[in-house]
């Protein structure tokens, strides 16, 4: 069974710009989700249902900006829930079609 968990430490820049690099996340969870950035043109995106640790719904979106060929992702309401230094953990469970998102204390605490 492949690893279905992705983590990254959030920075002020991540939260201020709401821009997250999606290349590594797509490597980890893309095959499970049936997602590949090669299928997107600039300006396009793909959305997947997700849940916060408290059970509330959100959406994770992989996308390519219109003007750049960068691989990015966003999570609805991330900036209102997260703080710089926290660790973003995204995982998939093979028995459920959704993603699960947690915010954990800083790695340096």
C-alpha positions in Angstrom: 0.0 0.0 0.0 1.5 3.4 -1.0 1.9 6.2 1.5 -1.3 8.3 1.5 -0.1 11.1 3.8 1.4 14.4 2.9 2.8 17.0 5.4 4.2 20.5 5.1 5.0 23.3 7.6 3.1 26.4 6.7 4.8 29.8 6.5 3.5 33.3 6.6 3.9 33.5 2.8 1.8 30.4 2.3 -1.0 31.9 4.3 -0.7 35.5 3.0 -0.7 34.5 -0.7 -2.8 31.3 -0.2 -0.4 29.7 -2.7 0.9 26.2 -2.0 3.2 24.2 -4.2 1.3 21.1 -5.3 3.9 19.1 -7.1 4.8 16.9 -4.1 1.2 16.6 -2.9 0.2 15.3 -6.3 3.0 12.8 -6.3 1.8 11.4 -2.9 -2.0 11.5 -3.4 -2.4 12.0 -7.2 -2.4 8.2 -8.1 -5.0 7.5 -5.3 -7.2 10.4 -6.5 -6.7 9.6 -10.2 -5.2 13.1 -10.7 -2.2 14.2 -12.8 -1.2 17.8 -13.4 -0.4 16.8 -17.0 -4.2 16.6 -17.6 -4.6 20.3 -16.7 -4.0 23.3 -19.0 -3.1 26.7 -17.5 -6.1 28.2 -15.8 -7.7 24.8 -15.1 -8.2 23.0 -11.8 -9.5 19.8 -10.3 -11.4 19.8 -7.0 -11.7 17.0 -4.4 -13.9 16.8 -1.3 -12.1 17.0 2.0 -12.9 17.2 5.7 -11.2 19.1 8.5 -10.3 17.2 11.7 -13.5 18.6 13.3 -15.6 17.0 10.6 -16.5 20.1 8.7 -16.4 20.0 4.9 -13.8 21.7 2.7 -12.4 21.4 -0.8 -8.8 20.8 -1.9 -8.2 22.2 -5.4 -5.2 21.4 -7.6 -4.7 24.1 -10.3 -2.4 25.7 -12.7 -2.5 29.6 -12.8 -3.4 31.2 -16.1 -0.1 33.0 -16.5 2.3 30.4 -15.2 2.8 26.7 -15.6 3.3 26.2 -11.8 1.6 23.3 -10.0 -0.4 24.7 -7.1 -3.1 23.7 -4.6 -5.5 25.5 -2.3 -7.7 24.4 0.6 -10.9 26.3 1.2 -10.7 28.2 4.5 -7.1 27.3 5.2 -6.1 30.9 5.9 -8.8 31.4 8.5 -7.9 28.2 10.3 -4.1 27.9 10.1 -1.2 29.8 11.6 2.3 30.1 10.3 4.5 27.4 11.8 1.7 24.8 12.0 2.0 21.6 10.1 -0.6 20.8 7.4 -1.3 17.1 7.2 -3.4 15.8 4.3 -4.2 12.1 4.2 -6.4 9.7 2.3 -8.1 6.6 3.5 -8.5 3.8 0.9 -11.9 3.0 2.3 -13.2 6.6 1.9 -13.2 8.8 -1.2 -12.5 12.0 0.7 -9.3 13.6 1.9 -8.7 14.4 5.6 -6.9 17.6 6.7 -5.4 18.3 10.1 -3.4 21.3 11.4 -0.7 20.1 13.9 1.6 22.1 16.2 4.9 23.4 14.8 7.7 20.9 14.2 10.0 23.3 16.2 7.8 23.4 19.3 
